[in-house]
Each structure stands twice: as C-alpha cells, then as structure tokens.
Amino acid sequence: MRRLDEYMGRDVEEVARRAAEHAVALLAKNLLGELREIRERLDRIEAMLRDEHGRRAPRQGAARTVREYLERERYVLGSQARARLGMSPNTLLSIASGMDGVRVIEAGGDYIVFDSMGFEEFKALLASISTSDPEEASKGMGPYRDAFNALRRAGVVYFDGRGRRWRIIT
C-alpha cells in the first residue's frame, strides 16, 4: 500500500507540475498579447501627439489668439499659458519668439511674454515706485503684479537703494 501511495504521489506531483507549467504558459501568452496591444495603443497615441504638437509651425489661429490676448492684457506668464490661452507653455514660447513687437523675459523657471506697449507700461510703473518694500511695490504694480513678483523672485527686478527705485535687468 505504501508503494502505491508513493507512486501515486509522484504522479500527482508530476500532474500538478505540468498543470502549473501549462497555466504559466497560458498566462505568459495572454500577457504578451496584452503587452503587444498596449504597445500598439501607445504608438498610436505618440503618433497623434507628434501630429498635434510636432515640430511643425504653430497654427495661424494660435498666433492670432496670443496677439489678441496680449493686446488686451499686455502680458502673460508662461506658466499660465494653458489656463489663459489654452496652449502649452512651450507652444506659447514658440509662437511669441516668432512675433514682432513681443518681448520674452526669462523669470527663473518661468518666462513672461510682454507686448511692446505692455513692457513700456511695466517699466514706467516700476520706475514710479519708490518704496523698497516688495509687498507695497507689488500692490503698486496694479495689473502687472504677477509679472513683477515673478521677475523679482527670479532676480530680474530689484530695488536700487542708491537710486531709490526698482530696476529691471534686460
């Protein structure tokens, strides 16, 4: 009886081993199929993104949108491009770099796009503020407050103690 149990035990172990190998093979085959399908979907998505955001020139409508926004608001921060203009910061930078009458100023990890009139207004407001307190100066900048704060944090705008006024490094 003991021999029969040992014999059957080996067969059961063999059957279990073969069943496990078969199950693993099926799982691997299914996983490979799913991975292949995921890869194909990813390739299609990447192709669509390249078509949408590739190295082609931005649409004329996008440049018109930027110009109209700048005429209205006088400036836009790159970090606010998506919320304000519905485009990526890189798209805004690409469009602004090719536009006449537009000034792009680095502000640390961000940048600010001014139209020419907006930049002149910004400089005039900046020169008119005599307080060295950044909070008070920020309030005095009115609609240019965000631009002032971004440029001040980046060190592009600073208070000149000798001249008793704020200056911009351009």
CYANA upper distance limits for C-alpha pairs under 8 A (distance plus 0.5 A):
  1 MET  CA      5 ASP  CA      6.90
  2 ARG  CA      6 GLU  CA      6.76
  3 ARG  CA      7 TYR  CA      6.49
  4 LEU  CA      8 MET  CA      6.45
  5 ASP  CA      9 GLY  CA      6.28
  6 GLU  CA     10 ARG  CA      6.78
  7 TYR  CA     11 ASP  CA      6.95
  8 MET  CA     12 VAL  CA      6.51
  9 GLY  CA     13 GLU  CA      6.58
 10 ARG  CA     14 GLU  CA      6.56
 11 ASP  CA     15 VAL  CA      6.50
 12 VAL  CA     16 ALA  CA      6.49
 13 GLU  CA     17 ARG  CA      6.51
 14 GLU  CA     18 ARG  CA      6.62
 15 VAL  CA     19 ALA  CA      6.53
 16 ALA  CA     20 ALA  CA      6.58
 17 ARG  CA     21 GLU  CA      6.68
 18 ARG  CA     22 HIS  CA      6.55
 19 ALA  CA     23 ALA  CA      6.56
 20 ALA  CA     24 VAL  CA      6.58
 21 GLU  CA     25 ALA  CA      6.60
 22 HIS  CA     26 LEU  CA      6.72
 23 ALA  CA     27 LEU  CA      6.64
 24 VAL  CA     28 ALA  CA      6.50
 25 ALA  CA     29 LYS  CA      6.58
 26 LEU  CA     30 ASN  CA      6.64
 27 LEU  CA     31 LEU  CA      6.46
 28 ALA  CA     32 LEU  CA      6.47
 29 LYS  CA     33 GLY  CA      6.73
 30 ASN  CA     34 GLU  CA      6.65
 31 LEU  CA     35 LEU  CA      6.45
 32 LEU  CA     36 ARG  CA      6.53
 33 GLY  CA     37 GLU  CA      6.72
 34 GLU  CA     38 ILE  CA      6.62
 35 LEU  CA     39 ARG  CA      6.55
 36 ARG  CA     40 GLU  CA      6.74
 37 GLU  CA     41 ARG  CA      6.80
 38 ILE  CA     42 LEU  CA      6.59
 39 ARG  CA     43 ASP  CA      6.59
 40 GLU  CA     44 ARG  CA      6.78
 41 ARG  CA     45 ILE  CA      6.73
 42 LEU  CA     46 GLU  CA      6.59
 43 ASP  CA     47 ALA  CA      6.62
 44 ARG  CA     48 MET  CA      6.73
 45 ILE  CA     49 LEU  CA      6.69
 46 GLU  CA     50 ARG  CA      6.62
 47 ALA  CA     51 ASP  CA      6.67
 48 MET  CA     52 GLU  CA      6.56
 49 LEU  CA     53 HIS  CA      6.11
 49 LEU  CA     54 GLY  CA      7.57
 50 ARG  CA     54 GLY  CA      4.82
 50 ARG  CA     55 ARG  CA      8.32
 58 PRO  CA     62 ALA  CA      7.10
 58 PRO  CA     63 ALA  CA      7.88
 58 PRO  CA     91 THR  CA      7.85
 58 PRO  CA     94 SER  CA      8.31
 58 PRO  CA     95 ILE  CA      7.23
 59 ARG  CA     63 ALA  CA      7.37
 60 GLN  CA     64 ARG  CA      6.81
 61 GLY  CA     65 THR  CA      6.57
 62 ALA  CA     66 VAL  CA      6.80
 62 ALA  CA     95 ILE  CA      8.24
 63 ALA  CA     67 ARG  CA      6.65
 63 ALA  CA     95 ILE  CA      6.51
 63 ALA  CA     96 ALA  CA      8.32
 64 ARG  CA     68 GLU  CA      6.54
 65 THR  CA     69 TYR  CA      6.60
 65 THR  CA     85 LEU  CA      7.78
 66 VAL  CA     70 LEU  CA      6.62
 66 VAL  CA     85 LEU  CA      7.68
 66 VAL  CA     92 LEU  CA      8.09
 66 VAL  CA     95 ILE  CA      8.37
 66 VAL  CA     96 ALA  CA      8.23
 67 ARG  CA     71 GLU  CA      6.64
 68 GLU  CA     72 ARG  CA      6.83
 69 TYR  CA     73 GLU  CA      6.39
 69 TYR  CA     74 ARG  CA      7.93
 69 TYR  CA     85 LEU  CA      8.29
 70 LEU  CA     74 ARG  CA      4.96
 70 LEU  CA     75 TYR  CA      5.98
 70 LEU  CA     76 VAL  CA      7.70
 70 LEU  CA    114 PHE  CA      7.48
 70 LEU  CA    115 ASP  CA      6.33
 71 GLU  CA    115 ASP  CA      7.62
 73 GLU  CA    118 GLY  CA      8.50
 74 ARG  CA    114 PHE  CA      6.34
 74 ARG  CA    115 ASP  CA      6.07
 74 ARG  CA    117 MET  CA      7.50
 74 ARG  CA    118 GLY  CA      4.89
 74 ARG  CA    119 PHE  CA      8.06
 75 TYR  CA    112 ILE  CA      7.30
 75 TYR  CA    113 VAL  CA      5.89
 75 TYR  CA    114 PHE  CA      4.75
 75 TYR  CA    115 ASP  CA      6.77
 75 TYR  CA    118 GLY  CA      6.84
 75 TYR  CA    119 PHE  CA      8.39
 75 TYR  CA    147 ALA  CA      8.39
 76 VAL  CA     80 GLN  CA      7.40
 76 VAL  CA     81 ALA  CA      7.56
 76 VAL  CA    112 ILE  CA      6.28
 76 VAL  CA    113 VAL  CA      5.88
 76 VAL  CA    114 PHE  CA      7.25
 76 VAL  CA    147 ALA  CA      8.49
 77 LEU  CA     81 ALA  CA      7.10
 77 LEU  CA    110 ASP  CA      7.68
 77 LEU  CA    111 TYR  CA      6.41
 77 LEU  CA    112 ILE  CA      4.95
 77 LEU  CA    113 VAL  CA      6.83
 77 LEU  CA    147 ALA  CA      7.61
 78 GLY  CA     89 PRO  CA      5.52
 78 GLY  CA     90 ASN  CA      8.48
 78 GLY  CA     92 LEU  CA      7.51
 78 GLY  CA     93 LEU  CA      7.83
 78 GLY  CA    110 ASP  CA      6.48
 78 GLY  CA    111 TYR  CA      5.81
 78 GLY  CA    112 ILE  CA      6.38
 78 GLY  CA    113 VAL  CA      7.76
 79 SER  CA     89 PRO  CA      6.68
 79 SER  CA    110 ASP  CA      6.77
 79 SER  CA    111 TYR  CA      8.12
 80 GLN  CA     84 ARG  CA      6.38
 80 GLN  CA     85 LEU  CA      8.43
 80 GLN  CA     89 PRO  CA      8.06
 81 ALA  CA     85 LEU  CA      5.75
 81 ALA  CA     86 GLY  CA      6.95
 81 ALA  CA     87 MET  CA      6.28
 81 ALA  CA     88 SER  CA      6.51
 81 ALA  CA     89 PRO  CA      5.84
 81 ALA  CA     92 LEU  CA      7.17
 82 ARG  CA     86 GLY  CA      4.79
 82 ARG  CA     87 MET  CA      5.11
 82 ARG  CA     88 SER  CA      5.81
 82 ARG  CA     89 PRO  CA      7.30
 83 ALA  CA     87 MET  CA      8.38
 87 MET  CA     91 THR  CA      6.78
 87 MET  CA     92 LEU  CA      7.19
 88 SER  CA     92 LEU  CA      6.88
 89 PRO  CA     93 LEU  CA      6.68
 90 ASN  CA     94 SER  CA      6.60
 91 THR  CA     95 ILE  CA      6.65
 92 LEU  CA     96 ALA  CA      6.43
 93 LEU  CA     97 SER  CA      6.41
 94 SER  CA     98 GLY  CA      7.28
 95 ILE  CA     99 MET  CA      7.09
 96 ALA  CA    102 VAL  CA      7.06
 96 ALA  CA    103 ARG  CA      8.36
 96 ALA  CA    104 VAL  CA      7.79
 96 ALA  CA    113 VAL  CA      7.52
 97 SER  CA    102 VAL  CA      8.22
 97 SER  CA    104 VAL  CA      7.78
101 GLY  CA    115 ASP  CA      6.48
101 GLY  CA    116 SER  CA      5.78
102 VAL  CA    113 VAL  CA      7.28
102 VAL  CA    114 PHE  CA      6.20
102 VAL  CA    115 ASP  CA      4.99
102 VAL  CA    116 SER  CA      6.15
103 ARG  CA    113 VAL  CA      6.18
103 ARG  CA    114 PHE  CA      5.58
103 ARG  CA    115 ASP  CA      6.64
103 ARG  CA    116 SER  CA      7.16
103 ARG  CA    119 PHE  CA      7.96
104 VAL  CA    111 TYR  CA      7.22
104 VAL  CA    112 ILE  CA      6.13
104 VAL  CA    113 VAL  CA      5.02
104 VAL  CA    114 PHE  CA      6.86
105 ILE  CA    111 TYR  CA      5.98
105 ILE  CA    112 ILE  CA      5.74
105 ILE  CA    113 VAL  CA      7.05
105 ILE  CA    170 THR  CA      8.26
106 GLU  CA    110 ASP  CA      6.81
106 GLU  CA    111 TYR  CA      4.85
106 GLU  CA    112 ILE  CA      7.05
107 ALA  CA    111 TYR  CA      5.29
107 ALA  CA    112 ILE  CA      7.41
107 ALA  CA    150 ALA  CA      6.61
107 ALA  CA    151 LEU  CA      5.75
107 ALA  CA    153 ARG  CA      8.24
107 ALA  CA    154 ALA  CA      5.60
107 ALA  CA    155 GLY  CA      8.39
107 ALA  CA    156 VAL  CA      7.42
108 GLY  CA    150 ALA  CA      8.47
108 GLY  CA    151 LEU  CA      8.31
108 GLY  CA    153 ARG  CA      8.16
108 GLY  CA    154 ALA  CA      5.24
110 ASP  CA    150 ALA  CA      8.41
112 ILE  CA    147 ALA  CA      7.43
114 PHE  CA    118 GLY  CA      6.16
114 PHE  CA    119 PHE  CA      6.00
115 ASP  CA    119 PHE  CA      6.72
116 SER  CA    120 GLU  CA      6.87
117 MET  CA    121 GLU  CA      6.66
118 GLY  CA    122 PHE  CA      6.53
119 PHE  CA    123 LYS  CA      6.70
120 GLU  CA    124 ALA  CA      6.67
121 GLU  CA    125 LEU  CA      6.61
122 PHE  CA    126 LEU  CA      6.53
122 PHE  CA    141 MET  CA      8.26
122 PHE  CA    144 TYR  CA      7.12
123 LYS  CA    127 ALA  CA      6.60
123 LYS  CA    168 ILE  CA      8.17
124 ALA  CA    128 SER  CA      6.79
125 LEU  CA    129 ILE  CA      7.20
125 LEU  CA    140 GLY  CA      8.31
125 LEU  CA    141 MET  CA      6.71
126 LEU  CA    141 MET  CA      7.47
126 LEU  CA    165 ARG  CA      8.24
126 LEU  CA    166 TRP  CA      6.31
126 LEU  CA    167 ARG  CA      7.48
127 ALA  CA    165 ARG  CA      6.54
127 ALA  CA    166 TRP  CA      6.40
127 ALA  CA    167 ARG  CA      7.44
128 SER  CA    165 ARG  CA      7.95
129 ILE  CA    137 ALA  CA      6.81
129 ILE  CA    140 GLY  CA      7.45
129 ILE  CA    165 ARG  CA      6.73
129 ILE  CA    166 TRP  CA      7.28
130 SER  CA    137 ALA  CA      8.45
130 SER  CA    164 ARG  CA      6.33
130 SER  CA    165 ARG  CA      5.46
130 SER  CA    166 TRP  CA      7.71
131 THR  CA    136 GLU  CA      7.44
131 THR  CA    137 ALA  CA      6.81
131 THR  CA    164 ARG  CA      8.08
131 THR  CA    165 ARG  CA      7.75
132 SER  CA    136 GLU  CA      8.48
132 SER  CA    137 ALA  CA      7.64
132 SER  CA    159 PHE  CA      6.61
132 SER  CA    161 GLY  CA      8.29
132 SER  CA    164 ARG  CA      8.00
132 SER  CA    165 ARG  CA      7.90
132 SER  CA    166 TRP  CA      8.23
133 ASP  CA    137 ALA  CA      6.59
134 PRO  CA    138 SER  CA      6.39
135 GLU  CA    139 LYS  CA      6.88
136 GLU  CA    140 GLY  CA      6.75
137 ALA  CA    141 MET  CA      6.88
138 SER  CA    142 GLY  CA      7.94
138 SER  CA    145 ARG  CA      5.78
138 SER  CA    148 PHE  CA      7.03
138 SER  CA    149 ASN  CA      7.20
139 LYS  CA    145 ARG  CA      7.11
140 GLY  CA    145 ARG  CA      8.28
141 MET  CA    145 ARG  CA      5.56
141 MET  CA    148 PHE  CA      7.64
144 TYR  CA    148 PHE  CA      6.58
145 ARG  CA    149 ASN  CA      6.63
146 ASP  CA    150 ALA  CA      6.62
147 ALA  CA    151 LEU  CA      6.59
148 PHE  CA    152 ARG  CA      6.40
148 PHE  CA    157 VAL  CA      7.74
149 ASN  CA    153 ARG  CA      6.57
150 ALA  CA    154 ALA  CA      6.79
151 LEU  CA    155 GLY  CA      6.68
151 LEU  CA    156 VAL  CA      5.57
151 LEU  CA    157 VAL  CA      5.89
152 ARG  CA    156 VAL  CA      6.31
152 ARG  CA    157 VAL  CA      5.08
152 ARG  CA    158 TYR  CA      6.69
153 ARG  CA    157 VAL  CA      8.46
156 VAL  CA    168 ILE  CA      6.16
156 VAL  CA    169 ILE  CA      5.71
156 VAL  CA    170 THR  CA      8.10
157 VAL  CA    166 TRP  CA      7.32
157 VAL  CA    167 ARG  CA      6.06
157 VAL  CA    168 ILE  CA      4.88
157 VAL  CA    169 ILE  CA      6.85
158 TYR  CA    166 TRP  CA      6.06
158 TYR  CA    167 ARG  CA      5.99
158 TYR  CA    168 ILE  CA      7.05
159 PHE  CA    164 ARG  CA      7.65
159 PHE  CA    165 ARG  CA      6.23
159 PHE  CA    166 TRP  CA      4.73
159 PHE  CA    167 ARG  CA      6.63
160 ASP  CA    164 ARG  CA      6.11
160 ASP  CA    165 ARG  CA      5.97
160 ASP  CA    166 TRP  CA      6.31
160 ASP  CA    167 ARG  CA      7.11
161 GLY  CA    165 ARG  CA      7.44
